[in-house]
Each structure stands twice: as C-alpha cells, then as structure tokens.
C-alpha cells in the first residue's frame, strides 16, 4: 500500500508541476553529463556565486565593489557609500574600531556601578556642575578630584596617546598595535587572531548601539539609568516601551 500511495503522490506532483519537474530533470541530467566528461558544472554553482556577491547585511542587495569582505566584520554595509574613497574607508575602519573599544569600556562602566547600588551614570557627573565639586569613584572621593585637574590629566593623556598613534604609518599597526596591548599573546596565532578581530568589532558595534540606547533613554527620562529603565519596562511592558518615547503623549489614551 505504501508503494502505491507513493506512486500516486508522484503522479499528482508531476501533473501539477510538469514544467518544474522537466526543467529540474534536464538540469540534473546535464550536470551528470558534465561530470562524466570532466567539465565544471556552472549551472550548479551559479546560485552560490550570486549569493557570495550579495551583501550579507541585506540579502539580495549587491555588495559595494570596495567592500570585498577582507576586513574584519565586513558585511557589505555602506548604504550611504561613505567608503568609496580608499583613504576615507581606511580612516573609517580605524575610527569605528577605536570608538567601539571606548564603547565596550563605557557600557560596563555604566551598568556595573548602577547594579552595585552606587548610583547611575547621569548622577555620577553632577558634581562637575557644582563649584568646587568633588569627584568620586565607586562612591569614594578622588584625592585630585576637582574638575580642572581631571580635565588637564585627560587632555595630556589623550594627546600623548593620539600623538603616538599618529606616528605609526602602518594602518594595521594603528588598529592592532600588539606588544604591551596584547599581554596574553593572542595575536601569535594568525587564525585565532583573525577570529578575535571579528569578535571584537561585533561586540564593539553592539556596545555602540547600547550606548546610543542609554543616551536616548536618558533624554526621554532625565536622571534615570539603564537598569532603572529596564526595571520600569519589565514592570509594565505594554505601556513603558519605545512607543512611549516615539508616540506623542497627547495621542496616547
């Protein structure tokens, strides 16, 4: 009975889609013939080659010619075509990586103190607006914590680091200096190093988006931190969400 039902099913499919089955059969036969003759099967590889040339961030979209996938995290994303000029593209790669690293430091620095009950990142900087205000770190006063001293230290430190980086002419060394910045020697294995580059830029982009989200939340609800906003959302997800920010309150019931 099983063989009879399978035969009937095959007949129904053949009757419903005769042209599809005929074309598939002919392509299959052509592929077998090419294989026997030792010829490459271009028909079989045409779809895969078309897929590899598309932009991974948006299926079906053509990949810009200047984004060949060689850079870590290159998924063909450049809708504004900002990287058409080679010099600009290299500068954008470097800027993205540096900002991503800053964001990966900033996001834990915002979340951890708030999770420990030491205040949120907005209130942590209120001392700077008070004349003679005293800076604190994790609730403890900083000995040299007046605004003028902190600004001078930051300016000198950042100026020195940026000067040292600008002296490096190798674009890869600018982004991945190694040495003291790789104390565990992760870059010694080339294959592992390439994997870590991709992980770094992916996590960095996520941190950049997270920080933008923190800023939007702070603008919508001044004086609140991200964990406080998360708790408010979880307590009333139907009313406390992004719609509460995007939709004018006058339109809400």
Secondary structure, DSSP 8 states (H G I E B T S, - for coil): -HHHHHHHHHHHHHHH-HHHHHHHHHHHHHHHHHHHHT---HHHHHHHHHHHTB-TTSTTSB--TT--S-STT--S--TT-TT-SHHHHHHHHHHHHHHHHHHHHHHHHHHHHHHTTS--TTGGGGGGGSTT---EETTEE-TT-SHHHHHHHHHHHHHHHHHHHHH---HHHHH---GGG-TT-GGGSHHHHHHHHHHHHHHHHHHHHHHHHHHHHHHHSTT--HHHHHHHHHHSTTTSSTHHHHS-GGG--
